[in-house]
Amino acid sequence: MSLSARIEALTRTAAPQDEAARGELERIRSRLREPLRVAIAGRVKAGKSTLLNALVGQRLAASDAGECTRIVTWYRDGLTYDVTAMLREGGSQPVLFRRDDGRLEIELGALRPEQVRRLEVTWPSARLAGMTLIDTPGLDGMDTEAEGRTRALFGLAEGEVGEVDAVIYLMRHAHASDAAFLESFRDASVAKPSPANAVAALSRADEIGSARADALSAAATVAERYARDPRLRALCAGIVPVAGLLAEAGATLRESEVAVLRAIVALPSAQQDDLLLSADRFANRYAPVASEARAALLRRLGLFGVRWSVAQIREGHAQTAQELATSLVAVSGIRRLIEMIDENFARRSELLRARMAISSLKRLARAASTHAPGRAFHAELERLEASAPELTLLGLLDFVLSGVLDLTDSEHEEVLRVARIGDAATRLGAPAGDRSTMREIANERIEYWRQRGFDPIATGSMREAADALVRSYEGLLVEASTDQPAT
Amino acid sequence: MADVAAICRDEKRPDLERAVRIAAARLARTDTVVCLVGEYKKGKSTLVNAILGTDVCPVEDDFATSALTVISYAEAPIAKVHGMGANGRTIEEIGLERAAEFVSERSNPANEKRIDLVEIGVPNELLRDGLSIVDTPGIGGFGRAYAAAIFGFLPVVDGLVFVTDASAPLNAQELRFFIRARQACPTVLLALTKTDLHASWREILEIDRGHLSDGAVETFPLAAPLRRRALAARDQELDDESGYPTLLASIRRQIVGRTQSAVLDRTMSDAARALNQLASPIGAELRALEDPSQGEALSRQLAEAEQRARELRDAGARWAVTLSDGFSDLRTELDQRLREVTRRRLQEAEREIEKMDPVVDWDRYMEGIRTQLIEDAYACFEAAHDAAEDVAKRIGQTIGEETSPLADVRAEDVSASLAPRDPGRPEAARSAPGRLEWGLGMLRGAQGGGYTIAWATGIVGITVAAPVALGAGALFAAKFVLDERKRQTERRRQEARTALKQYIDTLQFELGRRLQQNLNVLQRTLRDHFQTRMQELSTAQTETVRALQASLGADQSARKARQASLRSRHERLVKTHAALRRPLAQG
């Protein structure tokens, strides 16, 4: 029986005291069945909406020069296209929308933004089937009310319960407020979200170092340094550079746009260089290609994107929209981000939701602890928690990522590998199918971590971590020795 | 000014001649300090390099600036590192090529080398007239204490360029920083960098202007790559497109120009004072000689002059006492105040520890304490300057009565007529020259003393290790015994308290030392200043007494000749004095 099925079965045994508790139980159950909720957060203009579009592969969220996302917006998979406003004082109301030039335009009509708790966009999309994506107003902007909505969503405000299972955090450079947000997200939410359910992206990577030709490799270097920074490492599972604009353009590029690029490549090379010197020149200078078309292209690709695309076409790497789109997506770095999301969220989806459910249930049980059934329920919960090795492993992962253990770099790597969701060989770092090597590694590591735990100067938490690792390796050893997974 | 110097020479007053020549030199090369501030990674260092057309400040994709960098003119490239050693301030000369080691986060993260500032001299024509450009560590990165450290420096700068970029509108933090910076230094220009990358910079600029609508701020869209290319290709049109010439012109007009007029003001009043000094004995003798009852008048004048000379000698004794007493009071008072605030902070911080788990919150917590302490210390330093200003004013009063023997043209009138009449200038700025004259401005004028002002950036680098030695407590909530967890947290708190105490002690010691040093520089500057003034005054008085005695002893015809020569000398003085007003009337 799967973990969430066990939790759901357990909720059926509970005898809620009142209407509110019954509602809460129902909410927890339905959330267990729902896809994982992943929010995209960051400071103002970090490129959140653009990234969301890139992930979904459609231009759903609006993005322009100012602070434009003012309402928390959920994007769910569904059978029909639909936009609903969830109102602050309860209830909901359908909202008009239309598609304009590929973009989704939402019209609130008579509704004022402050009346709306959140917008729900239902959109049939394979990309949304596995997880619900949530676009949020930026932090640290001028619109403090919009920021308040974001904080409420994450459960950062007083008395709020977080509604989010995991977060993709965007930052342009590691700003003190970025760290502060991730820290408070880790501290505040009921389920204690942790490094294991936060990933970070160094966004707008194409603009690093004045959008030079090697901007993205420069961004990769920066991201690597941040990933090693103990302060950031304690707050998220990893940091990768991503150029959201390039990824978005790659996902939605049209042949007409590539035609404009080809017309530019056809110009004398001195004129091309002159145009590509600055955004203003590209959009406004006299050239035989229509100025509006150039300005539109610049909005879609950014100066780096335009320079890069021109170079691609000029050097013959891409000619059609299809080819250019492929190379834009490749250079944008979005693949690595998707891999990281997949690894940390999608594959752990059930686990993360289960942990969220357990902590919500515990809160309920504590509230009812004056009654014997409440206490019994709490004990049941703890039993369930202790008997799920994957939960222990997730806890261990948080523990290690948050940097409180004094581990060597290779030990750190090892824990990340073992805590991965996957087959035994990958987790052991052994060639697939090579059972004897797997057993060998598992035995060797069991011995190693036993020793580490017995070390007289080891701290209590170190002993605990070593213990958890020994048990994980034991599980893997069983897996390697039989055909059936241990669990 | 050359005329005034010539008169001083003719009147055989080499001391005054020297003073006038120094004032003239100051006019020729006005020290103007322009400071770049803003959030980190907004392109401040790039902006400096683009202005100068050379790579002076290290610019990297990743690492930001971590120390104050002052760039000014020098015949040959040079770099000096100012810091605080065991025996007081240290200045180490390094090659320009090594400057990056101290300036960039790469090799000096969070300014752990604890330097106060790096001074760079380059033979750049734009800086020849005394313009200095200060690059600052940006705010907002890890290490928020920088912001507090920079504010300590702002009162001595003549103008600010607030740097933001075209990628996003000003955020709430930047706006708060902007407002505070403008309070510290009213002349602010807003530079919008990276406009070459962002087609929507005009919209961003409009949004920014909207946020700053309370005070009209001049804004400058800039594109450094265009400037760089324009300078290389000597392409004037492209240079104009980069926006840099407009910014430079505005720095010249608004900041350098304003400082120059303040310096002109001061130079004129120095010259007027020199003339007053010369006129004092001549005028007294002339008046006595022109009096019908010459003999009587002469002896009365002589008696008065002797009386004044005596008073001056007494005042001379008094001012030295006022100065040393004033400063020793100040030392005790400020030392106590510093102890008081650090003690209070320590108590607050200890209460805070009770509420937290040091493992999780340590860095943020320490950052908060550091920021607060530096702000507290800033207030102490400010108080020191205000108090020093008071002492200076008191001394000025005791000797000030003697300075205007030329009845018709007083030094104050000259300075008043020379004061800039700029209606757009806010009140705070108008009162600034007075403050500069006596307080921080004097420090800046003092040899190298100005940099004592940059006391706080070195402080930022002082750190203390997080108390994680005992290891973190359990996050495995279910299994860990509650008591054990409590016990561990308590142990970590104990460790945190020890670390905190040690940190605050170190910081208090270091701040105390810097405060004392600052006071020393202030006191020395004031002493030198008044010593010179007293010397001038007493020479003038002695001269008067001697001249009157000579006249008294001379016969009628000698007196007539003397009177004629005195009158022509006096006329020359009055004419030169009146000429001092002219540059203003023309400008």
Chai-1 contact restraints between the chains, C-beta under 6 A:
chainA,res_idxA,chainB,res_idxB,connection_type,confidence,min_distance_angstrom,max_distance_angstrom,comment,restraint_id
A,V44,B,N171,contact,1.0,0.0,6.0,A-B,restraint_1
A,K45,B,A168,contact,1.0,0.0,6.0,A-B,restraint_2
A,A65,B,S200,contact,1.0,0.0,6.0,A-B,restraint_3
A,A65,B,E203,contact,1.0,0.0,6.0,A-B,restraint_4
A,A65,B,I204,contact,1.0,0.0,6.0,A-B,restraint_5
A,G66,B,I207,contact,1.0,0.0,6.0,A-B,restraint_6
A,D140,B,N171,contact,1.0,0.0,6.0,A-B,restraint_7
A,D140,B,A172,contact,1.0,0.0,6.0,A-B,restraint_8
A,D140,B,Q173,contact,1.0,0.0,6.0,A-B,restraint_9
A,G141,B,N171,contact,1.0,0.0,6.0,A-B,restraint_10
A,H173,B,K41,contact,1.0,0.0,6.0,A-B,restraint_11
A,H175,B,G140,contact,1.0,0.0,6.0,A-B,restraint_12
A,A176,B,G140,contact,1.0,0.0,6.0,A-B,restraint_13
A,A176,B,F142,contact,1.0,0.0,6.0,A-B,restraint_14
A,A176,B,R144,contact,1.0,0.0,6.0,A-B,restraint_15
A,I208,B,D61,contact,1.0,0.0,6.0,A-B,restraint_16
A,G209,B,D61,contact,1.0,0.0,6.0,A-B,restraint_17
A,S210,B,P225,contact,1.0,0.0,6.0,A-B,restraint_18
A,A211,B,L197,contact,1.0,0.0,6.0,A-B,restraint_19
A,A218,B,D61,contact,1.0,0.0,6.0,A-B,restraint_20
A,V222,B,D62,contact,1.0,0.0,6.0,A-B,restraint_21
A,S278,B,D196,contact,1.0,0.0,6.0,A-B,restraint_22
A,S278,B,A223,contact,1.0,0.0,6.0,A-B,restraint_23
A,A279,B,H198,contact,1.0,0.0,6.0,A-B,restraint_24
A,A279,B,A199,contact,1.0,0.0,6.0,A-B,restraint_25
A,A283,B,A199,contact,1.0,0.0,6.0,A-B,restraint_26
A,L298,B,A199,contact,1.0,0.0,6.0,A-B,restraint_27
A,L303,B,L197,contact,1.0,0.0,6.0,A-B,restraint_28
A,E382,B,A478,contact,1.0,0.0,6.0,A-B,restraint_29
A,E385,B,A478,contact,1.0,0.0,6.0,A-B,restraint_30
A,G395,B,F476,contact,1.0,0.0,6.0,A-B,restraint_31
A,F399,B,L475,contact,1.0,0.0,6.0,A-B,restraint_32
A,V404,B,V359,contact,1.0,0.0,6.0,A-B,restraint_33
A,V404,B,A472,contact,1.0,0.0,6.0,A-B,restraint_34
A,T459,B,G471,contact,1.0,0.0,6.0,A-B,restraint_35
A,S461,B,G471,contact,1.0,0.0,6.0,A-B,restraint_36
A,S461,B,A472,contact,1.0,0.0,6.0,A-B,restraint_37
A,S461,B,A474,contact,1.0,0.0,6.0,A-B,restraint_38
A,E464,B,F476,contact,1.0,0.0,6.0,A-B,restraint_39
